[in-house]
Amino acid sequence: MDYFRYREGVLHCEDIAIPSLAERFGTPLFVYSQKTLLRHLHELQAAFAEVEPLICYSIKTNANLHICKLMQTFGSGFDVTSGGELFRALQAGGTGDKIVFAGAGKTDDEIRQGMEAKVLMFNVESDAELTALARLASERQQIVRIALRVNPDVDPQTHAKTTTGKRGTKFGMDWDRIAAIAGRLLGNRWIKLSGLHMHLGSPILTTEPYARALERAVPLIRELRAQGHDMEYLNTGGGFGIHYRKQEALPAEAFAKVIMPAAKEARCKLILEPGRFIAGNAGLLVTRVIFPKESGGRHFIIQDGGMNDLIRPTLYDAFHRIWPVQPAPGLPCPPEDFEAAMPGTQLCDVVGPICETGDYLARDRWLPPMQTGDLLAVFSAGAYGMAMSSNYNGRCRAAEVLIDGGSARLIRRRETYADLIRAEVEV
């Protein structure tokens, strides 16, 4: 369930009509529902309550400070993957004891930032990173807690570019090397092995990959504990899927039924790193049609949202539901099946204004005829929309608005042309 609903033929976010937001803030525009964000966070908290997990919102999903602050206010810690994300977490009120530092390529400077912030732990992904951590911890005479990120070689059955738990990816360390690596840490006074971490990829629409990975993780934790390590934490990462096409995603409690027993059996505190599950269906991208166009036997809807605003369709072949903000009378609000032909629609490509053939939000989509000035809603854009946006083609990044009931708060202003060159050295 989310809080984007059509009322009397007009799409609303909570209690505010989308056309009024487009008029006030312009387009393209990211619109987020605070009630939806909190509902998804609370769903996770309730589903896993029995084991009292540390939920660390994954900042890479949607890094807006206002959303991060909302997460912090309602009990979330943070999963960060860079020094910049750590900076954001701290700016949003996060504290080191509820921050985990992930990422396959941490620099010395970033490791020092994490140490200065006294993050709960680093998720270590390679021998080289472990060597760097040990060196910097010794230099600072500071004990550093770590979790070893293991690659369980499990196929999460998702897109190749978002699969992280299979053998041969850049993430984690091979399963059969973990015990030897852990054994070498026993004599190191500055590195404290406290947990095991594994993130399989995303979005995952079944519990089976977690079940298979955890079958291997629990015995490994026992083995590391028998070596002499105080294994306090099991971090299963994030990756829970969301509704992109229909209602294909599982609820949080379905994952909890698989993950909680493993955490109990391992006698570990559970860490989760959700991002998409919280933010994905809590946001949409509002765009405005510039021109309709017929060419080469195809019908194009050229609108002002480009691949620089939402790159997921181009990068991942991702599907986002798209429908008019104010459909003509007689059309569904919205359809049950966004991929099906229906009376009053035609097969369209929804494309942007950028000079790339790959600049599209949807291909071969059944949509009603659209005219210049009409508004479109691109659903499930709260995750990896603004976070992956760019200034390609000299485009100013969109504004972001957070809705709370009948209140609309601008949480990021639209960029200006001056912003495009602000960081560049004067000529």
NUBAVEX-20094 format. One record per residue (C-alpha): x negated, y negated, z negated; residue in three letters; residue number from 0. Coordinates in Angstrom, 2 decimals, always signed. Example, Ala and Ser with C-alpha at 12.3 -4.5 7.8 and 13.67 -1.06 7.14 Angstrom:
BEGIN
PT      c1      c2      c3 rest  nr
PT  -12.30   +4.50   -7.80  ALA   0
PT  -13.67   +1.06   -7.14  SER   1
REM end
This chain:
BEGIN
PT      c1      c2      c3 rest  nr
PT   +0.00   +0.00   +0.00  MET   0
PT   -1.15   -3.53   +0.74  ASP   1
PT   +0.43   -6.96   +0.47  TYR   2
PT   +0.64   -7.84   +4.18  PHE   3
PT   +4.30   -7.65   +5.15  ARG   4
PT   +6.61   -8.95   +7.88  TYR   5
PT   +9.50  -10.99   +6.53  ARG   6
PT  +12.23  -12.10   +8.91  GLU   7
PT   +9.93  -11.37  +11.83  GLY   8
PT   +6.88  -13.26  +10.51  VAL   9
PT   +3.76  -11.70   +8.97  LEU  10
PT   +3.03  -12.80   +5.39  HIS  11
PT   +0.07  -12.30   +3.09  CYS  12
PT   +1.68  -11.92   -0.31  GLU  13
PT   +4.07  -14.91   -0.42  ASP  14
PT   +2.50  -17.05   +2.32  ILE  15
PT   +3.38  -16.96   +6.02  ALA  16
PT   +0.36  -16.37   +8.22  ILE  17
PT   +1.29  -19.10  +10.76  PRO  18
PT   +1.07  -21.71   +8.01  SER  19
PT   -2.46  -20.52   +7.17  LEU  20
PT   -3.51  -20.66  +10.82  ALA  21
PT   -2.13  -24.19  +11.08  GLU  22
PT   -3.86  -25.32   +7.91  ARG  23
PT   -7.24  -23.58   +8.24  PHE  24
PT   -7.56  -22.85  +11.97  GLY  25
PT   -8.54  -19.64  +13.74  THR  26
PT  -10.29  -17.25  +13.78  PRO  27
PT   -9.50  -16.88  +10.09  LEU  28
PT  -10.17  -14.14   +7.56  PHE  29
PT   -7.26  -13.82   +5.13  VAL  30
PT   -7.64  -11.73   +1.95  TYR  31
PT   -4.99  -10.58   -0.50  SER  32
PT   -6.11  -10.79   -4.13  GLN  33
PT   -3.35   -8.40   -5.22  LYS  34
PT   -4.55   -5.80   -2.73  THR  35
PT   -8.19   -6.16   -3.78  LEU  36
PT   -7.27   -5.66   -7.43  LEU  37
PT   -4.82   -2.88   -6.70  ARG  38
PT   -7.54   -0.86   -4.99  HIS  39
PT  -10.06   -1.53   -7.78  LEU  40
PT   -7.48   -0.54  -10.40  HIS  41
PT   -6.62   +2.60   -8.41  GLU  42
PT  -10.24   +3.72   -8.67  LEU  43
PT  -10.48   +2.79  -12.34  GLN  44
PT   -7.33   +4.75  -13.15  ALA  45
PT   -8.17   +7.81  -11.03  ALA  46
PT  -11.60   +8.24  -12.64  PHE  47
PT  -10.71   +6.91  -16.11  ALA  48
PT  -11.22  +10.29  -17.77  GLU  49
PT  -15.00  +10.09  -17.24  VAL  50
PT  -15.32   +6.31  -17.77  GLU  51
PT  -17.37   +5.67  -14.63  PRO  52
PT  -19.51   +2.67  -13.84  LEU  53
PT  -17.90   +1.28  -10.70  ILE  54
PT  -20.36   -0.83   -8.72  CYS  55
PT  -18.72   -2.84   -5.94  TYR  56
PT  -20.82   -2.56   -2.78  SER  57
PT  -21.67   -6.16   -1.92  ILE  58
PT  -22.64   -5.35   +1.67  LYS  59
PT  -18.96   -4.70   +2.40  THR  60
PT  -17.79   -8.25   +1.78  ASN  61
PT  -20.24  -10.54   +0.03  ALA  62
PT  -18.11  -13.65   -0.54  ASN  63
PT  -18.91  -14.97   -4.02  LEU  64
PT  -15.25  -15.43   -4.88  HIS  65
PT  -14.49  -11.78   -4.14  ILE  66
PT  -17.60  -10.65   -6.01  CYS  67
PT  -16.58  -12.78   -8.97  LYS  68
PT  -13.11  -11.25   -8.87  LEU  69
PT  -14.64   -7.78   -9.01  MET  70
PT  -16.89   -8.77  -11.92  GLN  71
PT  -14.01  -10.34  -13.84  THR  72
PT  -12.00   -7.13  -13.63  PHE  73
PT  -14.75   -4.79  -14.79  GLY  74
PT  -16.87   -3.93  -11.78  SER  75
PT  -20.63   -3.88  -11.57  GLY  76
PT  -22.51   -4.19   -8.26  PHE  77
PT  -24.32   -2.04   -5.73  ASP  78
PT  -26.93   -4.17   -3.95  VAL  79
PT  -29.20   -3.32   -1.03  THR  80
PT  -31.46   -6.37   -0.80  SER  81
PT  -32.85   -9.29   -2.75  GLY  82
PT  -30.20  -11.51   -1.21  GLY  83
PT  -27.39   -9.26   -2.40  GLU  84
PT  -28.95   -9.12   -5.86  LEU  85
PT  -28.97  -12.93   -5.85  PHE  86
PT  -25.28  -12.93   -4.95  ARG  87
PT  -24.46  -10.41   -7.67  ALA  88
PT  -26.13  -12.57  -10.30  LEU  89
PT  -24.50  -15.73   -8.95  GLN  90
PT  -21.12  -14.00   -9.26  ALA  91
PT  -21.72  -13.32  -12.95  GLY  92
PT  -23.14   -9.82  -12.65  GLY  93
PT  -25.62   -8.57  -15.22  THR  94
PT  -28.56   -6.27  -14.66  GLY  95
PT  -27.17   -3.49  -16.83  ASP  96
PT  -24.28   -3.04  -14.33  LYS  97
PT  -26.30   -3.36  -11.11  ILE  98
PT  -27.84   -0.53   -9.09  VAL  99
PT  -30.40   -1.43   -6.42  PHE 100
PT  -30.16   +0.73   -3.30  ALA 101
PT  -31.72   +0.45   +0.16  GLY 102
PT  -34.29   +2.41   +2.15  ALA 103
PT  -36.74   -0.47   +2.65  GLY 104
PT  -37.19   -2.50   -0.53  LYS 105
PT  -40.13   -4.90   -0.34  THR 106
PT  -42.45   -5.60   -3.26  ASP 107
PT  -40.77   -8.98   -3.74  ASP 108
PT  -37.33   -7.36   -3.86  GLU 109
PT  -38.51   -4.74   -6.34  ILE 110
PT  -39.90   -7.53   -8.54  ARG 111
PT  -36.55   -9.35   -8.33  GLN 112
PT  -34.79   -6.20   -9.48  GLY 113
PT  -37.24   -5.76  -12.34  MET 114
PT  -36.82   -9.38  -13.42  GLU 115
PT  -33.05   -8.92  -13.40  ALA 116
PT  -33.49   -5.68  -15.38  LYS 117
PT  -31.21   -3.75  -13.07  VAL 118
PT  -29.78   -0.55  -14.48  LEU 119
PT  -31.74   +1.51  -11.97  MET 120
PT  -33.29   +1.66   -8.54  PHE 121
PT  -32.02   +4.30   -6.12  ASN 122
PT  -35.36   +5.57   -4.79  VAL 123
PT  -35.37   +6.83   -1.20  GLU 124
PT  -38.97   +7.84   -0.42  SER 125
PT  -42.37   +8.80   -1.83  ASP 126
PT  -43.75   +5.46   -0.63  ALA 127
PT  -41.08   +3.52   -2.47  GLU 128
PT  -41.77   +5.50   -5.61  LEU 129
PT  -45.48   +4.69   -5.32  THR 130
PT  -44.70   +0.99   -4.93  ALA 131
PT  -42.34   +1.04   -7.91  LEU 132
PT  -44.90   +2.78  -10.10  ALA 133
PT  -47.59   +0.26   -9.13  ARG 134
PT  -45.38   -2.78   -9.79  LEU 135
PT  -44.02   -1.35  -13.05  ALA 136
PT  -47.57   -0.74  -14.26  SER 137
PT  -48.63   -4.25  -13.30  GLU 138
PT  -45.72   -5.74  -15.23  ARG 139
PT  -45.98   -3.21  -18.08  GLN 140
PT  -42.23   -2.66  -17.68  GLN 141
PT  -40.33   +0.60  -17.86  ILE 142
PT  -38.16   +1.07  -14.78  VAL 143
PT  -35.23   +3.47  -14.55  ARG 144
PT  -34.63   +5.26  -11.29  ILE 145
PT  -32.31   +7.70   -9.57  ALA 146
PT  -33.74   +9.86   -6.83  LEU 147
PT  -31.60   +9.65   -3.68  ARG 148
PT  -31.25  +13.14   -2.35  VAL 149
PT  -30.16  +13.96   +1.18  ASN 150
PT  -27.78  +16.92   +0.78  PRO 151
PT  -27.64  +17.61   +4.54  ASP 152
PT  -23.84  +17.46   +4.55  VAL 153
PT  -21.88  +16.26   +7.59  ASP 154
PT  -19.23  +13.75   +6.39  PRO 155
PT  -17.47  +14.01   +9.77  GLN 156
PT  -17.58  +10.30  +10.46  THR 157
PT  -19.30   +8.08  +13.04  HIS 158
PT  -22.94   +8.90  +13.78  ALA 159
PT  -24.01   +5.35  +12.90  LYS 160
PT  -22.42   +5.53   +9.44  THR 161
PT  -23.51   +9.08   +8.57  THR 162
PT  -26.19   +8.92   +5.88  THR 163
PT  -26.18  +12.33   +4.16  GLY 164
PT  -27.41  +14.54   +6.99  LYS 165
PT  -30.96  +15.77   +7.37  ARG 166
PT  -32.97  +13.59   +9.73  GLY 167
PT  -31.46  +10.20   +8.81  THR 168
PT  -33.61   +7.46   +7.30  LYS 169
PT  -31.80   +7.75   +3.97  PHE 170
PT  -32.77   +9.77   +0.93  GLY 171
PT  -35.25  +12.59   +0.44  MET 172
PT  -34.98  +16.22   +1.51  ASP 173
PT  -33.40  +18.49   -1.05  TRP 174
PT  -36.28  +20.92   -1.31  ASP 175
PT  -38.75  +18.16   -2.24  ARG 176
PT  -36.86  +16.62   -5.15  ILE 177
PT  -38.08  +18.99   -7.87  ALA 178
PT  -41.74  +18.51   -6.94  ALA 179
PT  -41.35  +14.73   -6.79  ILE 180
PT  -39.64  +14.72  -10.18  ALA 181
PT  -42.37  +16.93  -11.62  GLY 182
PT  -45.02  +14.36  -10.72  ARG 183
PT  -43.12  +11.70  -12.68  LEU 184
PT  -43.37  +13.49  -16.02  LEU 185
PT  -46.70  +11.89  -16.83  GLY 186
PT  -45.76   +8.36  -15.76  ASN 187
PT  -44.98   +6.15  -18.75  ARG 188
PT  -43.43   +3.37  -16.64  TRP 189
PT  -41.00   +5.31  -14.43  ILE 190
PT  -38.01   +6.91  -16.15  LYS 191
PT  -36.05   +9.35  -14.00  LEU 192
PT  -32.47   +8.95  -15.20  SER 193
PT  -30.22  +10.08  -12.39  GLY 194
PT  -29.48  +11.63   -9.05  LEU 195
PT  -27.96   +9.60   -6.22  HIS 196
PT  -26.36  +10.65   -2.96  MET 197
PT  -24.27   +8.66   -0.50  HIS 198
PT  -22.89  +10.74   +2.36  LEU 199
PT  -21.66   +8.02   +4.73  GLY 200
PT  -18.34   +6.35   +5.48  SER 201
PT  -15.47   +6.26   +6.08  PRO 202
PT  -14.81   +9.78   +4.78  ILE 203
PT  -11.26  +11.13   +5.14  LEU 204
PT  -11.60  +14.45   +3.35  THR 205
PT  -12.95  +15.60   -0.01  THR 206
PT  -14.76  +18.60   +1.49  GLU 207
PT  -18.13  +16.84   +2.09  PRO 208
PT  -18.22  +15.72   -1.56  TYR 209
PT  -17.37  +19.22   -2.77  ALA 210
PT  -20.20  +20.77   -0.73  ARG 211
PT  -22.76  +18.16   -1.80  ALA 212
PT  -21.83  +18.41   -5.48  LEU 213
PT  -22.13  +22.19   -5.40  GLU 214
PT  -25.83  +21.58   -4.79  ARG 215
PT  -26.21  +18.50   -6.99  ALA 216
PT  -25.13  +19.99  -10.32  VAL 217
PT  -27.73  +22.82  -10.33  PRO 218
PT  -30.41  +20.34   -9.25  LEU 219
PT  -29.59  +18.07  -12.19  ILE 220
PT  -29.91  +21.06  -14.51  ARG 221
PT  -33.28  +21.87  -12.97  GLU 222
PT  -34.54  +18.31  -13.42  LEU 223
PT  -33.28  +18.25  -17.00  ARG 224
PT  -35.11  +21.51  -17.67  ALA 225
PT  -38.29  +19.85  -16.38  GLN 226
PT  -37.96  +17.33  -19.19  GLY 227
PT  -36.10  +14.45  -17.54  HIS 228
PT  -33.23  +12.76  -19.36  ASP 229
PT  -30.68  +12.97  -16.54  MET 230
PT  -27.97  +10.53  -17.64  GLU 231
PT  -26.35   +9.57  -14.34  TYR 232
PT  -24.78  +11.15  -11.29  LEU 233
PT  -24.22   +8.56   -8.55  ASN 234
PT  -21.98   +9.80   -5.73  THR 235
PT  -22.13   +6.52   -3.79  GLY 236
PT  -19.06   +5.32   -1.91  GLY 237
PT  -17.59   +6.12   +1.47  GLY 238
PT  -13.93   +6.78   +0.68  PHE 239
PT  -11.91   +6.16   +3.84  GLY 240
PT   -9.10   +3.66   +4.37  ILE 241
PT   -6.06   +3.31   +6.62  HIS 242
PT   -7.25   +2.06  +10.01  TYR 243
PT   -4.76   +3.77  +12.35  ARG 244
PT   -1.85   +4.99  +10.22  LYS 245
PT   -1.88   +6.43   +6.70  GLN 246
PT   -4.84   +8.75   +7.27  GLU 247
PT   -6.85   +8.00   +4.11  ALA 248
PT   -6.70   +9.95   +0.85  LEU 249
PT   -5.86   +8.27   -2.47  PRO 250
PT   -8.61   +7.79   -5.04  ALA 251
PT   -7.26  +10.55   -7.25  GLU 252
PT   -7.87  +13.13   -4.50  ALA 253
PT  -11.60  +12.32   -4.63  PHE 254
PT  -11.49  +12.17   -8.43  ALA 255
PT  -10.24  +15.77   -8.59  LYS 256
PT  -13.39  +16.89   -6.80  VAL 257
PT  -15.97  +14.53   -8.28  ILE 258
PT  -14.99  +14.35  -11.97  MET 259
PT  -15.39  +18.08  -12.69  PRO 260
PT  -18.92  +17.96  -11.26  ALA 261
PT  -19.84  +14.96  -13.43  ALA 262
PT  -18.52  +16.78  -16.48  LYS 263
PT  -20.35  +19.98  -15.59  GLU 264
PT  -23.57  +18.04  -15.08  ALA 265
PT  -23.00  +16.20  -18.38  ARG 266
PT  -23.70  +12.91  -16.61  CYS 267
PT  -22.13   +9.49  -16.58  LYS 268
PT  -20.62   +8.89  -13.16  LEU 269
PT  -21.52   +5.93  -10.94  ILE 270
PT  -19.40   +5.05   -7.91  LEU 271
PT  -20.32   +2.51   -5.22  GLU 272
PT  -17.05   +1.66   -3.45  PRO 273
PT  -16.76   -1.18   -0.98  GLY 274
PT  -14.57   -0.44   +2.02  ARG 275
PT  -11.99   +1.31   -0.21  PHE 276
PT  -11.52   -1.94   -2.16  ILE 277
PT  -11.86   -4.60   +0.53  ALA 278
PT  -11.03   -2.97   +3.87  GLY 279
PT   -7.24   -3.04   +3.83  ASN 280
PT   -7.24   -6.20   +1.70  ALA 281
PT   -8.15   -8.47   +4.61  GLY 282
PT   -7.11   -9.30   +8.13  LEU 283
PT   -8.50  -11.45  +10.92  LEU 284
PT   -6.05  -13.96  +12.41  VAL 285
PT   -6.80  -15.02  +15.98  THR 286
PT   -5.11  -17.24  +18.55  ARG 287
PT   -4.58  -16.38  +22.22  VAL 288
PT   -6.50  -18.64  +24.61  ILE 289
PT   -5.34  -17.14  +27.94  PHE 290
PT   -3.74  -13.99  +29.29  PRO 291
PT   -5.49  -12.70  +32.41  LYS 292
PT   -4.98  -10.08  +35.12  GLU 293
PT   -8.10   -8.73  +36.83  SER 294
PT   -8.96   -5.52  +38.65  GLY 295
PT   -5.66   -3.93  +37.71  GLY 296
PT   -6.20   -4.56  +33.99  ARG 297
PT   -4.41   -6.94  +31.65  HIS 298
PT   -6.59   -8.94  +29.28  PHE 299
PT   -5.60  -10.93  +26.22  ILE 300
PT   -8.41  -13.43  +25.73  ILE 301
PT   -8.26  -14.76  +22.19  GLN 302
PT  -10.60  -16.74  +19.97  ASP 303
PT  -11.86  -13.84  +17.83  GLY 304
PT  -15.08  -12.44  +19.24  GLY 305
PT  -17.55   -9.68  +18.54  MET 306
PT  -19.45  -12.22  +16.47  ASN 307
PT  -16.45  -12.32  +14.09  ASP 308
PT  -15.68   -8.58  +14.04  LEU 309
PT  -18.34   -6.38  +15.59  ILE 310
PT  -16.99   -3.02  +14.41  ARG 311
PT  -15.07   -2.18  +17.62  PRO 312
PT  -18.16   -2.86  +19.76  THR 313
PT  -20.70   -1.33  +17.38  LEU 314
PT  -18.78   +1.71  +16.10  TYR 315
PT  -15.95   +2.13  +18.64  ASP 316
PT  -13.81   +1.34  +15.63  ALA 317
PT  -10.02   +1.16  +15.79  PHE 318
PT   -8.22   -1.80  +14.16  HIS 319
PT   -4.47   -2.14  +14.28  ARG 320
PT   -3.49   -5.31  +16.18  ILE 321
PT   -0.03   -6.83  +16.44  TRP 322
PT   +1.49  -10.29  +16.97  PRO 323
PT   +1.91  -12.36  +13.83  VAL 324
PT   +5.38  -13.29  +15.04  GLN 325
PT   +6.66  -10.63  +17.49  PRO 326
PT   +9.49  -11.38  +19.88  ALA 327
PT  +12.97  -10.28  +18.76  PRO 328
PT  +13.57   -6.60  +19.37  GLY 329
PT   +9.96   -5.56  +18.80  LEU 330
PT   +9.01   -3.62  +15.65  PRO 331
PT   +7.40   -5.42  +12.72  CYS 332
PT   +5.01   -3.64  +12.99  PRO 333
PT   +5.19   -0.36  +14.96  PRO 334
PT   +4.70   +2.95  +13.18  GLU 335
PT   +2.20   +4.05  +15.82  ASP 336
PT   -0.13   +1.34  +17.14  PHE 337
PT   -1.40   +3.65  +19.88  GLU 338
PT   +1.98   +4.54  +21.41  ALA 339
PT   +3.68   +2.94  +24.38  ALA 340
PT   +7.02   +1.29  +23.59  MET 341
PT   +9.59   -0.80  +25.45  PRO 342
PT   +8.51   -4.39  +25.92  GLY 343
PT   +4.77   -3.66  +25.81  THR 344
PT   +2.00   -3.29  +28.37  GLN 345
PT   -1.46   -1.75  +28.30  LEU 346
PT   -3.96   -4.47  +27.34  CYS 347
PT   -7.57   -5.12  +26.43  ASP 348
PT   -7.88   -7.60  +23.55  VAL 349
PT  -11.12   -9.46  +24.28  VAL 350
PT  -13.01  -12.45  +22.98  GLY 351
PT  -14.68  -15.50  +24.55  PRO 352
PT  -18.28  -14.25  +24.27  ILE 353
PT  -20.34  -13.62  +27.42  CYS 354
PT  -20.60   -9.85  +26.94  GLU 355
PT  -18.48   -7.10  +28.49  THR 356
PT  -18.75   -5.45  +25.09  GLY 357
PT  -16.92   -8.37  +23.46  ASP 358
PT  -13.60   -6.77  +22.63  TYR 359
PT  -11.41   -6.04  +19.61  LEU 360
PT   -9.34   -3.34  +21.30  ALA 361
PT   -9.13   -1.50  +24.62  ARG 362
PT   -6.12   +0.17  +26.21  ASP 363
PT   -3.74   -1.06  +23.55  ARG 364
PT   +0.03   -1.31  +24.03  TRP 365
PT   +1.01   -4.89  +23.18  LEU 366
PT   +3.84   -7.24  +24.15  PRO 367
PT   +3.11  -10.05  +26.63  PRO 368
PT   +1.13  -12.77  +24.88  MET 369
PT   +0.98  -16.45  +25.79  GLN 370
PT   -1.51  -19.22  +25.07  THR 371
PT   -1.22  -20.25  +21.44  GLY 372
PT   +0.31  -17.01  +20.14  ASP 373
PT   -1.23  -15.53  +16.99  LEU 374
PT   -2.55  -12.00  +16.59  LEU 375
PT   -3.28  -10.12  +13.37  ALA 376
PT   -6.24   -7.75  +13.33  VAL 377
PT   -5.66   -5.50  +10.33  PHE 378
PT   -8.11   -3.74   +7.99  SER 379
PT  -10.75   -6.43   +8.56  ALA 380
PT  -11.67   -7.07   +4.93  GLY 381
PT  -14.71   -4.79   +5.08  ALA 382
PT  -17.68   -5.38   +7.40  TYR 383
PT  -15.94   -8.26   +9.17  GLY 384
PT  -17.34  -11.48   +7.80  MET 385
PT  -20.27   -9.56   +6.30  ALA 386
PT  -21.53   -8.59   +9.78  MET 387
PT  -20.54  -11.79  +11.59  SER 388
PT  -23.02  -13.96  +13.47  SER 389
PT  -23.50  -17.18  +15.39  ASN 390
PT  -24.04  -15.42  +18.72  TYR 391
PT  -23.18  -17.62  +21.72  ASN 392
PT  -23.40  -20.67  +19.46  GLY 393
PT  -20.20  -19.68  +17.68  ARG 394
PT  -19.34  -21.14  +14.29  CYS 395
PT  -18.42  -18.47  +11.78  ARG 396
PT  -14.83  -18.31  +10.61  ALA 397
PT  -13.25  -19.64   +7.44  ALA 398
PT  -12.13  -17.29   +4.67  GLU 399
PT   -9.02  -17.72   +2.54  VAL 400
PT   -8.02  -15.82   -0.60  LEU 401
PT   -4.28  -15.53   -1.29  ILE 402
PT   -2.88  -15.07   -4.77  ASP 403
PT   +0.91  -14.96   -4.66  GLY 404
PT   +1.97  -18.32   -3.26  GLY 405
PT   -1.47  -19.91   -3.60  SER 406
PT   -4.05  -20.12   -0.80  ALA 407
PT   -7.64  -20.88   -1.76  ARG 408
PT  -10.36  -21.66   +0.79  LEU 409
PT  -13.33  -19.53   -0.29  ILE 410
PT  -15.57  -20.26   +2.70  ARG 411
PT  -15.18  -23.26   +4.96  ARG 412
PT  -15.45  -22.93   +8.71  ARG 413
PT  -18.95  -23.62   +9.96  GLU 414
PT  -19.69  -26.72  +12.02  THR 415
PT  -22.09  -27.27  +14.90  TYR 416
PT  -24.41  -28.97  +12.43  ALA 417
PT  -24.54  -25.71  +10.44  ASP 418
PT  -25.83  -23.92  +13.53  LEU 419
PT  -29.13  -25.85  +13.46  ILE 420
PT  -29.35  -26.78   +9.78  ARG 421
PT  -32.10  -24.28   +8.95  ALA 422
PT  -34.22  -25.01  +12.01  GLU 423
PT  -37.33  -27.18  +11.88  VAL 424
PT  -36.80  -30.57  +13.53  GLU 425
PT  -38.14  -30.92  +17.06  VAL 426
REM end
